[in-house]
Amino acid sequence: MRRFIAVLAVASALAFAVATVPGCADDVKKVKKVETHQESQPQMVSPGETIVE
């Protein structure tokens, strides 16, 4: 049981070391897309007047 825990600890330390090698994270680029919509303010019209939008 102790040997299994020791092997597991060494394997996780090795995996962590390999994951943090410089250059691995440099290839990842994050893109954030922001969309804005502008609407005009409501305008009052007379009854029966044609509304064109």
MMTF fields as JSON, N, C-alpha, C and O atoms, coordinates in Angstrom:
{
  "mmtfVersion": "1.0.0",
  "mmtfProducer": "UNKNOWN",
  "numBonds": 211,
  "numAtoms": 212,
  "numGroups": 53,
  "numChains": 1,
  "numModels": 1,
  "chainsPerModel": [1],
  "groupsPerChain": [53],
  "chainIdList": ["A"],
  "bondAtomList": [4, 2, 8, 6, 12, 10, 16, 14, 20, 18, 24, 22, 28, 26, 32, 30, 36, 34, 40, 38, 44, 42, 48, 46, 52, 50, 56, 54, 60, 58, 64, 62, 68, 66, 72, 70, 76, 74, 80, 78, 84, 82, 88, 86, 92, 90, 96, 94, 100, 98, 104, 102, 108, 106, 112, 110, 116, 114, 120, 118, 124, 122, 128, 126, 132, 130, 136, 134, 140, 138, 144, 142, 148, 146, 152, 150, 156, 154, 160, 158, 164, 162, 168, 166, 172, 170, 176, 174, 180, 178, 184, 182, 188, 186, 192, 190, 196, 194, 200, 198, 204, 202, 208, 206],
  "bondOrderList": [1, 1, 1, 1, 1, 1, 1, 1, 1, 1, 1, 1, 1, 1, 1, 1, 1, 1, 1, 1, 1, 1, 1, 1, 1, 1, 1, 1, 1, 1, 1, 1, 1, 1, 1, 1, 1, 1, 1, 1, 1, 1, 1, 1, 1, 1, 1, 1, 1, 1, 1, 1],
  "groupList": [{"groupName": "MET", "atomNameList": ["N", "CA", "C", "O"], "elementList": ["N", "C", "C", "O"], "formalChargeList": [0, 0, 0, 0], "bondAtomList": [1, 0, 2, 1, 3, 2], "bondOrderList": [1, 1, 2], "singleLetterCode": "M", "chemCompType": "L-PEPTIDE LINKING"}, {"groupName": "ARG", "atomNameList": ["N", "CA", "C", "O"], "elementList": ["N", "C", "C", "O"], "formalChargeList": [0, 0, 0, 0], "bondAtomList": [1, 0, 2, 1, 3, 2], "bondOrderList": [1, 1, 2], "singleLetterCode": "R", "chemCompType": "L-PEPTIDE LINKING"}, {"groupName": "PHE", "atomNameList": ["N", "CA", "C", "O"], "elementList": ["N", "C", "C", "O"], "formalChargeList": [0, 0, 0, 0], "bondAtomList": [1, 0, 2, 1, 3, 2], "bondOrderList": [1, 1, 2], "singleLetterCode": "F", "chemCompType": "L-PEPTIDE LINKING"}, {"groupName": "ILE", "atomNameList": ["N", "CA", "C", "O"], "elementList": ["N", "C", "C", "O"], "formalChargeList": [0, 0, 0, 0], "bondAtomList": [1, 0, 2, 1, 3, 2], "bondOrderList": [1, 1, 2], "singleLetterCode": "I", "chemCompType": "L-PEPTIDE LINKING"}, {"groupName": "ALA", "atomNameList": ["N", "CA", "C", "O"], "elementList": ["N", "C", "C", "O"], "formalChargeList": [0, 0, 0, 0], "bondAtomList": [1, 0, 2, 1, 3, 2], "bondOrderList": [1, 1, 2], "singleLetterCode": "A", "chemCompType": "L-PEPTIDE LINKING"}, {"groupName": "VAL", "atomNameList": ["N", "CA", "C", "O"], "elementList": ["N", "C", "C", "O"], "formalChargeList": [0, 0, 0, 0], "bondAtomList": [1, 0, 2, 1, 3, 2], "bondOrderList": [1, 1, 2], "singleLetterCode": "V", "chemCompType": "L-PEPTIDE LINKING"}, {"groupName": "LEU", "atomNameList": ["N", "CA", "C", "O"], "elementList": ["N", "C", "C", "O"], "formalChargeList": [0, 0, 0, 0], "bondAtomList": [1, 0, 2, 1, 3, 2], "bondOrderList": [1, 1, 2], "singleLetterCode": "L", "chemCompType": "L-PEPTIDE LINKING"}, {"groupName": "SER", "atomNameList": ["N", "CA", "C", "O"], "elementList": ["N", "C", "C", "O"], "formalChargeList": [0, 0, 0, 0], "bondAtomList": [1, 0, 2, 1, 3, 2], "bondOrderList": [1, 1, 2], "singleLetterCode": "S", "chemCompType": "L-PEPTIDE LINKING"}, {"groupName": "THR", "atomNameList": ["N", "CA", "C", "O"], "elementList": ["N", "C", "C", "O"], "formalChargeList": [0, 0, 0, 0], "bondAtomList": [1, 0, 2, 1, 3, 2], "bondOrderList": [1, 1, 2], "singleLetterCode": "T", "chemCompType": "L-PEPTIDE LINKING"}, {"groupName": "PRO", "atomNameList": ["N", "CA", "C", "O"], "elementList": ["N", "C", "C", "O"], "formalChargeList": [0, 0, 0, 0], "bondAtomList": [1, 0, 2, 1, 3, 2], "bondOrderList": [1, 1, 2], "singleLetterCode": "P", "chemCompType": "L-PEPTIDE LINKING"}, {"groupName": "GLY", "atomNameList": ["N", "CA", "C", "O"], "elementList": ["N", "C", "C", "O"], "formalChargeList": [0, 0, 0, 0], "bondAtomList": [1, 0, 2, 1, 3, 2], "bondOrderList": [1, 1, 2], "singleLetterCode": "G", "chemCompType": "PEPTIDE LINKING"}, {"groupName": "CYS", "atomNameList": ["N", "CA", "C", "O"], "elementList": ["N", "C", "C", "O"], "formalChargeList": [0, 0, 0, 0], "bondAtomList": [1, 0, 2, 1, 3, 2], "bondOrderList": [1, 1, 2], "singleLetterCode": "C", "chemCompType": "L-PEPTIDE LINKING"}, {"groupName": "ASP", "atomNameList": ["N", "CA", "C", "O"], "elementList": ["N", "C", "C", "O"], "formalChargeList": [0, 0, 0, 0], "bondAtomList": [1, 0, 2, 1, 3, 2], "bondOrderList": [1, 1, 2], "singleLetterCode": "D", "chemCompType": "L-PEPTIDE LINKING"}, {"groupName": "LYS", "atomNameList": ["N", "CA", "C", "O"], "elementList": ["N", "C", "C", "O"], "formalChargeList": [0, 0, 0, 0], "bondAtomList": [1, 0, 2, 1, 3, 2], "bondOrderList": [1, 1, 2], "singleLetterCode": "K", "chemCompType": "L-PEPTIDE LINKING"}, {"groupName": "GLU", "atomNameList": ["N", "CA", "C", "O"], "elementList": ["N", "C", "C", "O"], "formalChargeList": [0, 0, 0, 0], "bondAtomList": [1, 0, 2, 1, 3, 2], "bondOrderList": [1, 1, 2], "singleLetterCode": "E", "chemCompType": "L-PEPTIDE LINKING"}, {"groupName": "HIS", "atomNameList": ["N", "CA", "C", "O"], "elementList": ["N", "C", "C", "O"], "formalChargeList": [0, 0, 0, 0], "bondAtomList": [1, 0, 2, 1, 3, 2], "bondOrderList": [1, 1, 2], "singleLetterCode": "H", "chemCompType": "L-PEPTIDE LINKING"}, {"groupName": "GLN", "atomNameList": ["N", "CA", "C", "O"], "elementList": ["N", "C", "C", "O"], "formalChargeList": [0, 0, 0, 0], "bondAtomList": [1, 0, 2, 1, 3, 2], "bondOrderList": [1, 1, 2], "singleLetterCode": "Q", "chemCompType": "L-PEPTIDE LINKING"}],
  "groupTypeList": [0, 1, 1, 2, 3, 4, 5, 6, 4, 5, 4, 7, 4, 6, 4, 2, 4, 5, 4, 8, 5, 9, 10, 11, 4, 12, 12, 5, 13, 13, 5, 13, 13, 5, 14, 8, 15, 16, 14, 7, 16, 9, 16, 0, 5, 7, 9, 10, 14, 8, 3, 5, 14],
  "groupIdList": [1, 2, 3, 4, 5, 6, 7, 8, 9, 10, 11, 12, 13, 14, 15, 16, 17, 18, 19, 20, 21, 22, 23, 24, 25, 26, 27, 28, 29, 30, 31, 32, 33, 34, 35, 36, 37, 38, 39, 40, 41, 42, 43, 44, 45, 46, 47, 48, 49, 50, 51, 52, 53],
  "secStructList": [7, 2, 2, 2, 2, 2, 2, 2, 2, 2, 2, 2, 2, 2, 2, 2, 2, 2, 2, 6, 1, 6, 6, 6, 4, 4, 4, 7, 7, 7, 7, 7, 7, 7, 7, 7, 7, 7, 7, 7, 7, 7, 7, 7, 7, 7, 6, 6, 7, 7, 7, 7, 7],
  "xCoordList": [0.824, 0.0, 0.871, 0.589, 1.92, 2.809, 3.501, 3.702, 3.861, 4.523, 3.581, 4.012, 2.301, 1.305, 1.155, 1.092, 1.098, 0.975, 2.227, 2.127, 3.402, 4.644, 4.694, 5.09, 4.297, 4.278, 3.262, 3.532, 2.115, 1.089, 1.585, 1.321, 2.291, 2.82, 3.875, 3.89, 4.754, 5.795, 5.158, 5.568, 4.164, 3.499, 2.769, 2.807, 2.107, 1.397, 2.386, 2.121, 3.527, 4.542, 5.134, 5.377, 5.369, 5.9, 4.889, 5.263, 3.616, 2.572, 2.461, 2.263, 2.583, 2.531, 3.725, 3.582, 4.902, 6.111, 6.001, 6.393, 5.48, 5.333, 4.29, 4.456, 3.224, 2.154, 2.6, 2.06, 3.583, 4.019, 5.258, 5.858, 5.641, 6.801, 6.515, 5.446, 7.43, 7.207, 6.927, 7.577, 5.961, 5.609, 4.29, 3.652, 3.866, 2.601, 1.426, 0.51, 1.461, 0.347, 0.42, -0.561, 1.55, 1.689, 0.822, 0.458, 0.491, -0.291, -1.774, -2.518, -2.214, -3.631, -3.957, -3.331, -4.943, -5.356, -6.835, -7.634, -7.188, -8.584, -9.141, -8.498, -10.338, -11.002, -12.32, -13.105, -12.549, -13.794, -14.546, -14.016, -15.771, -16.574, -17.659, -18.436, -17.698, -18.676, -19.523, -18.998, -20.819, -21.732, -22.577, -23.077, -22.728, -23.577, -24.647, -24.388, -25.829, -26.951, -27.465, -27.727, -27.607, -28.13, -29.509, -29.713, -30.43, -31.797, -32.158, -31.71, -32.966, -33.388, -34.458, -35.113, -34.609, -35.608, -37.005, -37.167, -38.014, -39.375, -39.864, -39.6, -40.566, -41.094, -42.611, -43.183, -43.238, -44.704, -45.15, -44.546, -46.205, -46.771, -48.263, -48.892, -48.81, -50.246, -51.004, -50.476, -52.247, -53.04, -53.291, -53.63, -53.126, -53.368, -52.15, -52.187, -51.083, -49.879, -49.116, -49.008, -48.59, -47.834, -46.476, -45.781, -46.107, -44.832, -43.863, -44.137, -42.756, -41.736, -40.511, -39.985, -40.06, -38.865, -37.716, -36.625],
  "yCoordList": [-1.197, 0.0, 1.265, 2.218, 1.263, 2.417, 2.618, 3.75, 1.518, 1.607, 2.221, 3.032, 1.851, 2.396, 3.904, 4.655, 4.346, 5.775, 6.518, 7.619, 5.927, 6.561, 6.684, 7.724, 5.633, 5.667, 6.695, 7.427, 6.759, 7.728, 9.158, 10.04, 9.393, 10.722, 11.119, 12.262, 10.199, 10.49, 10.743, 11.658, 9.944, 10.112, 11.447, 12.112, 11.854, 13.131, 14.293, 15.305, 14.17, 15.222, 15.336, 16.446, 14.217, 14.22, 14.83, 15.607, 14.484, 15.044, 16.553, 17.292, 17.009, 18.448, 19.16, 20.247, 18.545, 19.146, 19.241, 20.249, 18.213, 18.216, 19.246, 19.896, 19.403, 20.346, 21.798, 22.676, 22.048, 23.424, 23.789, 24.84, 22.935, 23.232, 24.51, 24.63, 25.452, 26.709, 26.432, 25.601, 27.138, 26.97, 26.253, 26.425, 25.454, 24.744, 25.714, 25.624, 26.626, 27.546, 28.715, 29.445, 28.911, 30.029, 29.874, 30.867, 28.643, 28.393, 28.645, 28.73, 28.765, 28.94, 30.432, 31.244, 30.773, 32.171, 32.252, 31.443, 33.231, 33.413, 34.59, 35.633, 34.415, 35.466, 35.771, 34.871, 37.038, 37.449, 38.318, 39.319, 37.943, 38.668, 39.455, 38.894, 40.741, 41.604, 42.251, 42.882, 42.093, 42.707, 43.751, 43.517, 44.903, 45.941, 46.305, 46.378, 46.528, 46.923, 48.261, 48.433, 49.198, 50.505, 50.67, 50.431, 51.073, 51.296, 52.751, 53.367, 53.286, 54.67, 54.747, 53.759, 55.932, 56.144, 56.103, 56.504, 55.628, 55.614, 57.039, 57.972, 57.175, 58.486, 58.415, 57.448, 59.437, 59.477, 59.918, 60.802, 59.297, 59.661, 59.911, 59.457, 60.624, 60.893, 59.621, 58.791, 59.466, 58.301, 58.29, 59.32, 57.142, 57.01, 57.323, 57.131, 57.795, 58.128, 56.856, 55.971, 56.757, 55.572, 55.589, 56.605, 54.43, 54.322, 53.546, 52.406, 54.153, 53.507, 53.301, 54.25, 52.044, 51.747, 51.373, 51.088],
  "zCoordList": [0.0, 0.0, 0.0, -0.725, 0.812, 0.856, -0.49, -0.931, -1.132, -2.429, -3.455, -4.274, -3.429, -4.357, -4.158, -5.131, -2.909, -2.615, -3.076, -3.617, -2.866, -3.294, -4.813, -5.339, -5.517, -6.985, -7.469, -8.421, -6.837, -7.202, -6.973, -7.79, -5.883, -5.597, -6.619, -7.077, -6.98, -7.97, -9.332, -10.047, -9.696, -10.989, -11.058, -12.094, -9.978, -9.999, -10.026, -10.675, -9.332, -9.374, -10.773, -11.248, -11.434, -12.795, -13.761, -14.639, -13.607, -14.475, -14.27, -15.234, -13.05, -12.766, -13.392, -13.952, -13.296, -13.865, -15.385, -15.972, -16.016, -17.474, -17.901, -18.933, -17.127, -17.475, -17.355, -18.028, -16.499, -16.288, -17.095, -16.871, -18.024, -18.867, -19.65, -20.248, -19.661, -20.397, -21.871, -22.504, -22.385, -23.792, -23.997, -25.036, -23.034, -23.191, -23.157, -23.974, -22.22, -22.058, -23.038, -23.184, -23.712, -24.633, -25.875, -26.505, -26.231, -27.44, -27.246, -28.224, -26.018, -25.74, -25.791, -25.108, -26.61, -26.716, -26.389, -26.861, -25.582, -25.219, -25.992, -26.11, -26.515, -27.279, -26.59, -26.29, -26.347, -25.717, -26.705, -27.187, -27.007, -27.982, -27.249, -26.477, -27.499, -26.85, -27.935, -28.853, -27.824, -28.786, -28.069, -26.969, -28.71, -28.142, -29.166, -30.368, -28.667, -29.517, -29.018, -27.828, -29.93, -29.546, -30.156, -31.346, -29.339, -29.789, -29.554, -28.587, -30.44, -30.273, -29.185, -28.854, -28.653, -27.611, -28.236, -29.388, -27.502, -28.026, -28.317, -27.558, -29.409, -29.778, -29.851, -30.356, -29.347, -29.393, -30.782, -31.391, -31.268, -32.575, -32.428, -31.472, -33.37, -33.337, -33.736, -34.477, -33.243, -33.625, -35.138, -35.721, -35.757, -37.182, -38.032, -39.247, -37.431, -38.194, -38.509, -37.661, -39.71, -40.103, -39.415, -39.402, -38.837, -38.123, -39.016, -39.39, -39.349, -40.158, -39.279, -38.696, -39.189, -38.364, -39.247, -38.753]
}
